[in-house]
Amino acid sequence: MSQLPDRIAQFRKMATDDPENELGHYRLGQLLQEAGQHEEAVQSYRRALEISPQFSKVYQLLATSLLQLKQRDQAVSTLRQGYAVAEERGDNMPRDEMGRMLTQLGETVPTATKTAAAPASGAFRCQRPGCLFGARAHQLAGPPMNDDIGRRIHDTVCDGCWTDWLRNYSIKVINELHLDLSTDRGQEEYDKHMKDFLGLE
């Protein structure tokens, strides 16, 4: 028994109630894509990129749905744009996947136009797709949780993005999806959205 229609309805409501929530549009796009509703998935992914144009993973998923809709030229253009964004940000996993997709389509993979600059002394480079803090990013004082995920967050996510998740998006996820964090299912759902938001794939 699939809960996919219910999950789509939940995230459609989240995206409608908070149109500036890129996580809501991103997750809605993923679920629509999973359901084979690629035209709507494309709309959701494009809205996520309007809000957060540095969210490199979204370009990959958008191109996937465009290919399903036989819109090859748009898919190639999207992959090239996404590859450049991922290269600029150092998002290696989506960059490599988009490069692989371009190769499969018989297209050349863009070459790096510049060498990534080393961060300034004492600076922290946040690896979350869509981070808006750039050179102003600071590392968390310590892992927010005493486990592997907490240590990974400390190593890769800036304090600004973590605070944004904790104070804003986590509350929306709990409220919109009616999560009960005292249950295993509620905690698993919460953790999944946290990893999506922070780019911990």
TORGURO-766790 format. One record per residue (C-alpha): x, y, z. Coordinates in pm, whole numbers, plus 50000, padded with zeros to 5 digits. Layout:
N
XYZ
...
***
This chain:
201
500005000050000
501545032649891
501365064550094
502675084749800
499405103549725
499155113950091
502755126050095
502215145449774
499165162049929
501165171050242
503965187550049
501595204149806
499995220650109
503405230250250
504475245749919
501145264049885
501065276850243
504695288750225
505565296949861
509105307749961
509965273950115
512405258349867
512485226250068
508735222050025
508945226849646
512005204249623
510385175649816
507105179949627
509035177249302
510745145449419
507455129249515
505735139749192
508695126048999
508415093349191
504735091949096
505545097748729
503885132248729
506785148748551
505065180248423
504135190348777
507545179348905
509185203048656
507075231948789
508065224049148
511755221149069
511735253748874
510085271449165
512725257149402
515445271149174
513765305249159
514045306549538
517465290249566
519385290849234
522475275549399
520605243449491
522635222149250
520865188849312
517595203549180
519095208948833
519885171848813
516365161648912
514765187948686
516745174748389
515625139248471
511955149248449
512565169648133
514065138747970
511005118648070
508925145247892
511145141647579
512415177447621
516035168747546
517315203547457
515935218547777
517375189547976
520835194747826
520685232047895
519585225148253
522405200048304
525015224448175
523715252048400
523535228548698
527015214948630
528415250248639
526605257848967
527795225449124
531365231449001
531345266649144
530085254349481
532155222849499
529055200449508
530865170049370
528105143849380
525465162549176
528185176548947
529515141648866
525995127948815
525115156348576
528375150348392
527445113648357
523985122848224
525505146547966
527875119047851
524975094547815
523175120347599
526245122747373
527085157747497
530475170447606
530955176847977
531905213148050
535475218748157
536235237348477
536545274348400
538455282548714
540185266149002
538205267349322
539655293749546
540985282649879
538965296350167
540465325450352
542315317750669
539795310050943
536885309450695
534415280550680
533015267950351
529455256050395
528655226650165
524865229350189
523355235049844
521655268749851
523685283550140
523325321250128
526115329750370
529145324950143
532265341250285
530255350850596
529735314150689
531005302551027
531415267351156
529265255251442
531005255751777
530525218151802
528435189351664
524725196151732
524175159251809
526585133651952
526435109551659
527775105551304
525145129051157
525935155451419
529625153451338
528895155050966
526755186151017
529595201851215
532085194250936
529985205350639
527155229050741
527555264750865
525915278051178
523635300650970
522125271650773
521795250451086
520045278851268
517745284150969
516775247350982
516325246751359
514365279151399
512375279651077
512125249350853
512125222151118
509105238351280
507305240050946
508065203350879
506785192551221
503645213751198
502755207950833
503345170450844
501965166351198
505055146951307
505165129951645
508865129251730
508245104552012
507615077651749
510215060651530
508305069951215
508035106451316
511745108351396
512705090951071
510585115350871
512075144951058
515625132151000
514935127350628
513785163250585
516695176150790
519155157650564
517355170550253
517495206350378
521155204250480
522255185450168
523375154550357
522695127850096
***
